[in-house]
Amino acid sequence: MGGEVFQAQIIRNFFETITGTDRNLTRISMCVISLAKLRMESPEKISSLVDQIKKSKQQRELSIDILDYMCDAAIELDLNVVQTAFGVKTIGEAMQEFNGISLDTL
């Protein structure tokens, strides 16, 4: 499960990078390669991803294959792990916090 949390954090960093103001391709490639290594992808798959990163650098546009890979990896993760990595609270946790508020404090 620990590996899944790291994967979810890498995916979060990837999407924060591509949607942020500093779309650094080096950071993007580090996320992609790190995720592929954590997922223990085959050398052929890693080399394919590296080729797509190189093409992205040449064309100055992120390859759709990289986006597909990252989205597929995110879909395969357990939802609870992803929620933990993204800091999302479950309904039960939020309800406990709400129930802890007294009307006297309002």
N, C-alpha and C positions, 0 to 999 in steps of 0.2 A: 504494500500500500504506500510505503514511503516514496517509491519511485513514481507512483501516480501523482502524488502531491507535487513533486518536482516537475513532472511533465505539465501539470496544470499551470504551475507558476511560469514555466517557460512559454507556454501558449499565451498566457495573459501578457507577458512581456512583449511577445511578438505582436499581438494585436494592439497593445498600447503604442508600440513603435510605429506600426504602419498607419495608425489613425492620428498620431500626434503631429506636432509641428516639425520635429526633427526626424525625418524618415531615413535614418542612417542605414544604408544597405549592409554595412559591416555588422551592425547589431542584429539586423534581420537574419543574415546568414549564420551568425553565431547561434541564434535561437533555433534555426532549422537544423543545423548540424548537431547541436546539443540534444535536441529532441530525438533525432534519428538514432543517436548513440544510446540514449536512455531506453529507447524502444527496441534496441538491439536489431536494427534493420540490417539487411544483407549489404555487403560491400557494393553490390550492383545498384541497389536502391540509393545508397549514400552518394555514389558517384553520379547517378542520375540527378539527384538534388543539387549537387555541386555544379553540374553542367547547367542546370536551370538558373542557378545563382549567377553564374558567369554570363549567361545570356541576358539576365536581368540587368546586370551592370552595363553591358554593351548597349542595350536598348533603352536604358534608363527608365524601365518600367518593370514592375514586379510580375514575375511569371505566374500565370493562373495555376500551373502545376504545383507551385509552392503553396499557394493559397489552398488548393484542394487538399494537399498533404496535411497542412496544419488543421484544417477544418475536420478532416477525417480522423485525425488523432484526437481532437477535442471531443468528437462524437463518441469515440470508443472508450473514453474515460468514464468512471463511475460518477454519477451526478453529485453525490455527497462530497467526494474528493474535490471536484471542481468548485463546488460552493465554498468549501473550506479555503481553497487557494485564492479564490476571488473575494473572500471576506463576506460572503452572503450568509446571513443568519437564517436558520430554519424558522418555520412558523412557531414551533414550540418555544424556541429561545426568545423570540420577539414577544410572545405571549407572556412568558415568565417575567420579562422586564416590565411589560405593561401592567401586569398584575401586582408588581412590586411598588407601583406608584399609588400613593394614598391620596384620597380626595382632599385631605387636610393640607397637603403640600401644594395644592393648586391655588 
